[in-house]
Amino acid sequence: MSVETYKGIEFVRISQLPEDQKNQITQTIDRHKIIKILRGKELLPDCVQANDYDLWMRHSYNKTLEVVKDQATTRASAIISATTPK
């Protein structure tokens, strides 16, 4: 993540994120968390405060890790059941 700072506000630009994160964050983050920052004469319309981005990442990737872990456990159980003599 590339954190920028302007007037004490630490933020991440959605347009600068990897493609998969760009797609996921725009679909899942609370729209009120996406802010506009006027830096000089340049309007940055796709900013998320760094702490909001961090929370989003933790929530999104913990959820993903839980799903992967559950799938792995289910597969392992199926393999054990299939190879255990009856």
C-alpha beads as a LAMMPS data file, in Angstrom:
LAMMPS data file: protein, C-alpha beads

86 atoms
85 bonds

1 atom types
1 bond types

-500.0 500.0 xlo xhi
-500.0 500.0 ylo yhi
-500.0 500.0 zlo zhi

Masses

1 110.0

Atoms # bond

1 1 1 0.000 0.000 0.000
2 1 1 1.290 3.432 -0.894
3 1 1 0.209 5.881 1.807
4 1 1 0.228 9.552 0.923
5 1 1 -0.050 12.431 3.358
6 1 1 -1.579 15.825 2.743
7 1 1 -2.189 18.379 5.493
8 1 1 -1.876 15.655 8.101
9 1 1 -4.327 13.290 6.403
10 1 1 -2.844 9.888 5.610
11 1 1 -4.678 8.302 2.706
12 1 1 -4.543 5.690 -0.027
13 1 1 -5.735 6.323 -3.571
14 1 1 -7.956 3.561 -4.892
15 1 1 -6.675 4.166 -8.425
16 1 1 -3.145 3.309 -7.227
17 1 1 -4.084 -0.082 -5.744
18 1 1 -3.524 -3.431 -7.471
19 1 1 -6.371 -4.309 -9.827
20 1 1 -7.940 -6.977 -7.599
21 1 1 -7.991 -4.632 -4.599
22 1 1 -9.415 -1.788 -6.702
23 1 1 -12.322 -3.956 -7.749
24 1 1 -12.950 -5.429 -4.318
25 1 1 -12.700 -2.194 -2.341
26 1 1 -15.044 -0.277 -4.645
27 1 1 -17.633 -3.045 -4.275
28 1 1 -17.357 -3.624 -0.536
29 1 1 -16.239 -0.516 1.358
30 1 1 -18.789 1.895 2.809
31 1 1 -19.143 4.657 0.184
32 1 1 -18.819 7.278 2.936
33 1 1 -15.237 6.094 3.491
34 1 1 -14.242 7.211 -0.024
35 1 1 -13.264 10.865 0.241
36 1 1 -12.156 13.648 -2.080
37 1 1 -9.028 15.622 -1.311
38 1 1 -8.178 18.910 -2.983
39 1 1 -4.379 19.018 -3.163
40 1 1 -3.437 22.398 -4.557
41 1 1 -5.491 22.634 -7.730
42 1 1 -5.713 18.853 -8.176
43 1 1 -8.859 17.021 -7.012
44 1 1 -8.201 13.469 -5.807
45 1 1 -11.671 11.869 -5.932
46 1 1 -10.779 8.309 -4.907
47 1 1 -9.126 8.495 -1.497
48 1 1 -9.589 6.316 1.563
49 1 1 -8.027 7.294 4.862
50 1 1 -5.150 4.955 5.689
51 1 1 -6.776 3.678 8.881
52 1 1 -10.030 2.877 7.014
53 1 1 -8.050 1.078 4.318
54 1 1 -6.161 -0.901 6.967
55 1 1 -9.424 -1.975 8.637
56 1 1 -10.900 -2.910 5.255
57 1 1 -7.832 -5.009 4.420
58 1 1 -7.923 -6.822 7.762
59 1 1 -11.636 -7.553 7.426
60 1 1 -11.444 -8.577 3.767
61 1 1 -8.381 -10.780 4.034
62 1 1 -9.325 -12.378 7.362
63 1 1 -12.632 -13.350 5.807
64 1 1 -10.803 -14.741 2.760
65 1 1 -8.374 -16.683 4.941
66 1 1 -11.252 -18.160 6.954
67 1 1 -12.983 -19.345 3.769
68 1 1 -9.764 -20.888 2.432
69 1 1 -9.116 -22.570 5.785
70 1 1 -12.673 -23.989 5.874
71 1 1 -12.345 -25.281 2.313
72 1 1 -9.009 -26.933 3.115
73 1 1 -10.472 -28.592 6.209
74 1 1 -13.455 -29.860 4.232
75 1 1 -11.186 -31.259 1.490
76 1 1 -8.901 -32.918 4.025
77 1 1 -11.898 -34.536 5.741
78 1 1 -13.220 -35.796 2.403
79 1 1 -9.837 -37.283 1.492
80 1 1 -9.521 -39.032 4.860
81 1 1 -13.052 -40.412 4.559
82 1 1 -12.398 -41.662 1.018
83 1 1 -9.132 -43.407 1.919
84 1 1 -10.151 -44.892 5.280
85 1 1 -11.078 -48.594 4.996
86 1 1 -14.579 -49.414 6.140

Bonds

1 1 1 2
2 1 2 3
3 1 3 4
4 1 4 5
5 1 5 6
6 1 6 7
7 1 7 8
8 1 8 9
9 1 9 10
10 1 10 11
11 1 11 12
12 1 12 13
13 1 13 14
14 1 14 15
15 1 15 16
16 1 16 17
17 1 17 18
18 1 18 19
19 1 19 20
20 1 20 21
21 1 21 22
22 1 22 23
23 1 23 24
24 1 24 25
25 1 25 26
26 1 26 27
27 1 27 28
28 1 28 29
29 1 29 30
30 1 30 31
31 1 31 32
32 1 32 33
33 1 33 34
34 1 34 35
35 1 35 36
36 1 36 37
37 1 37 38
38 1 38 39
39 1 39 40
40 1 40 41
41 1 41 42
42 1 42 43
43 1 43 44
44 1 44 45
45 1 45 46
46 1 46 47
47 1 47 48
48 1 48 49
49 1 49 50
50 1 50 51
51 1 51 52
52 1 52 53
53 1 53 54
54 1 54 55
55 1 55 56
56 1 56 57
57 1 57 58
58 1 58 59
59 1 59 60
60 1 60 61
61 1 61 62
62 1 62 63
63 1 63 64
64 1 64 65
65 1 65 66
66 1 66 67
67 1 67 68
68 1 68 69
69 1 69 70
70 1 70 71
71 1 71 72
72 1 72 73
73 1 73 74
74 1 74 75
75 1 75 76
76 1 76 77
77 1 77 78
78 1 78 79
79 1 79 80
80 1 80 81
81 1 81 82
82 1 82 83
83 1 83 84
84 1 84 85
85 1 85 86
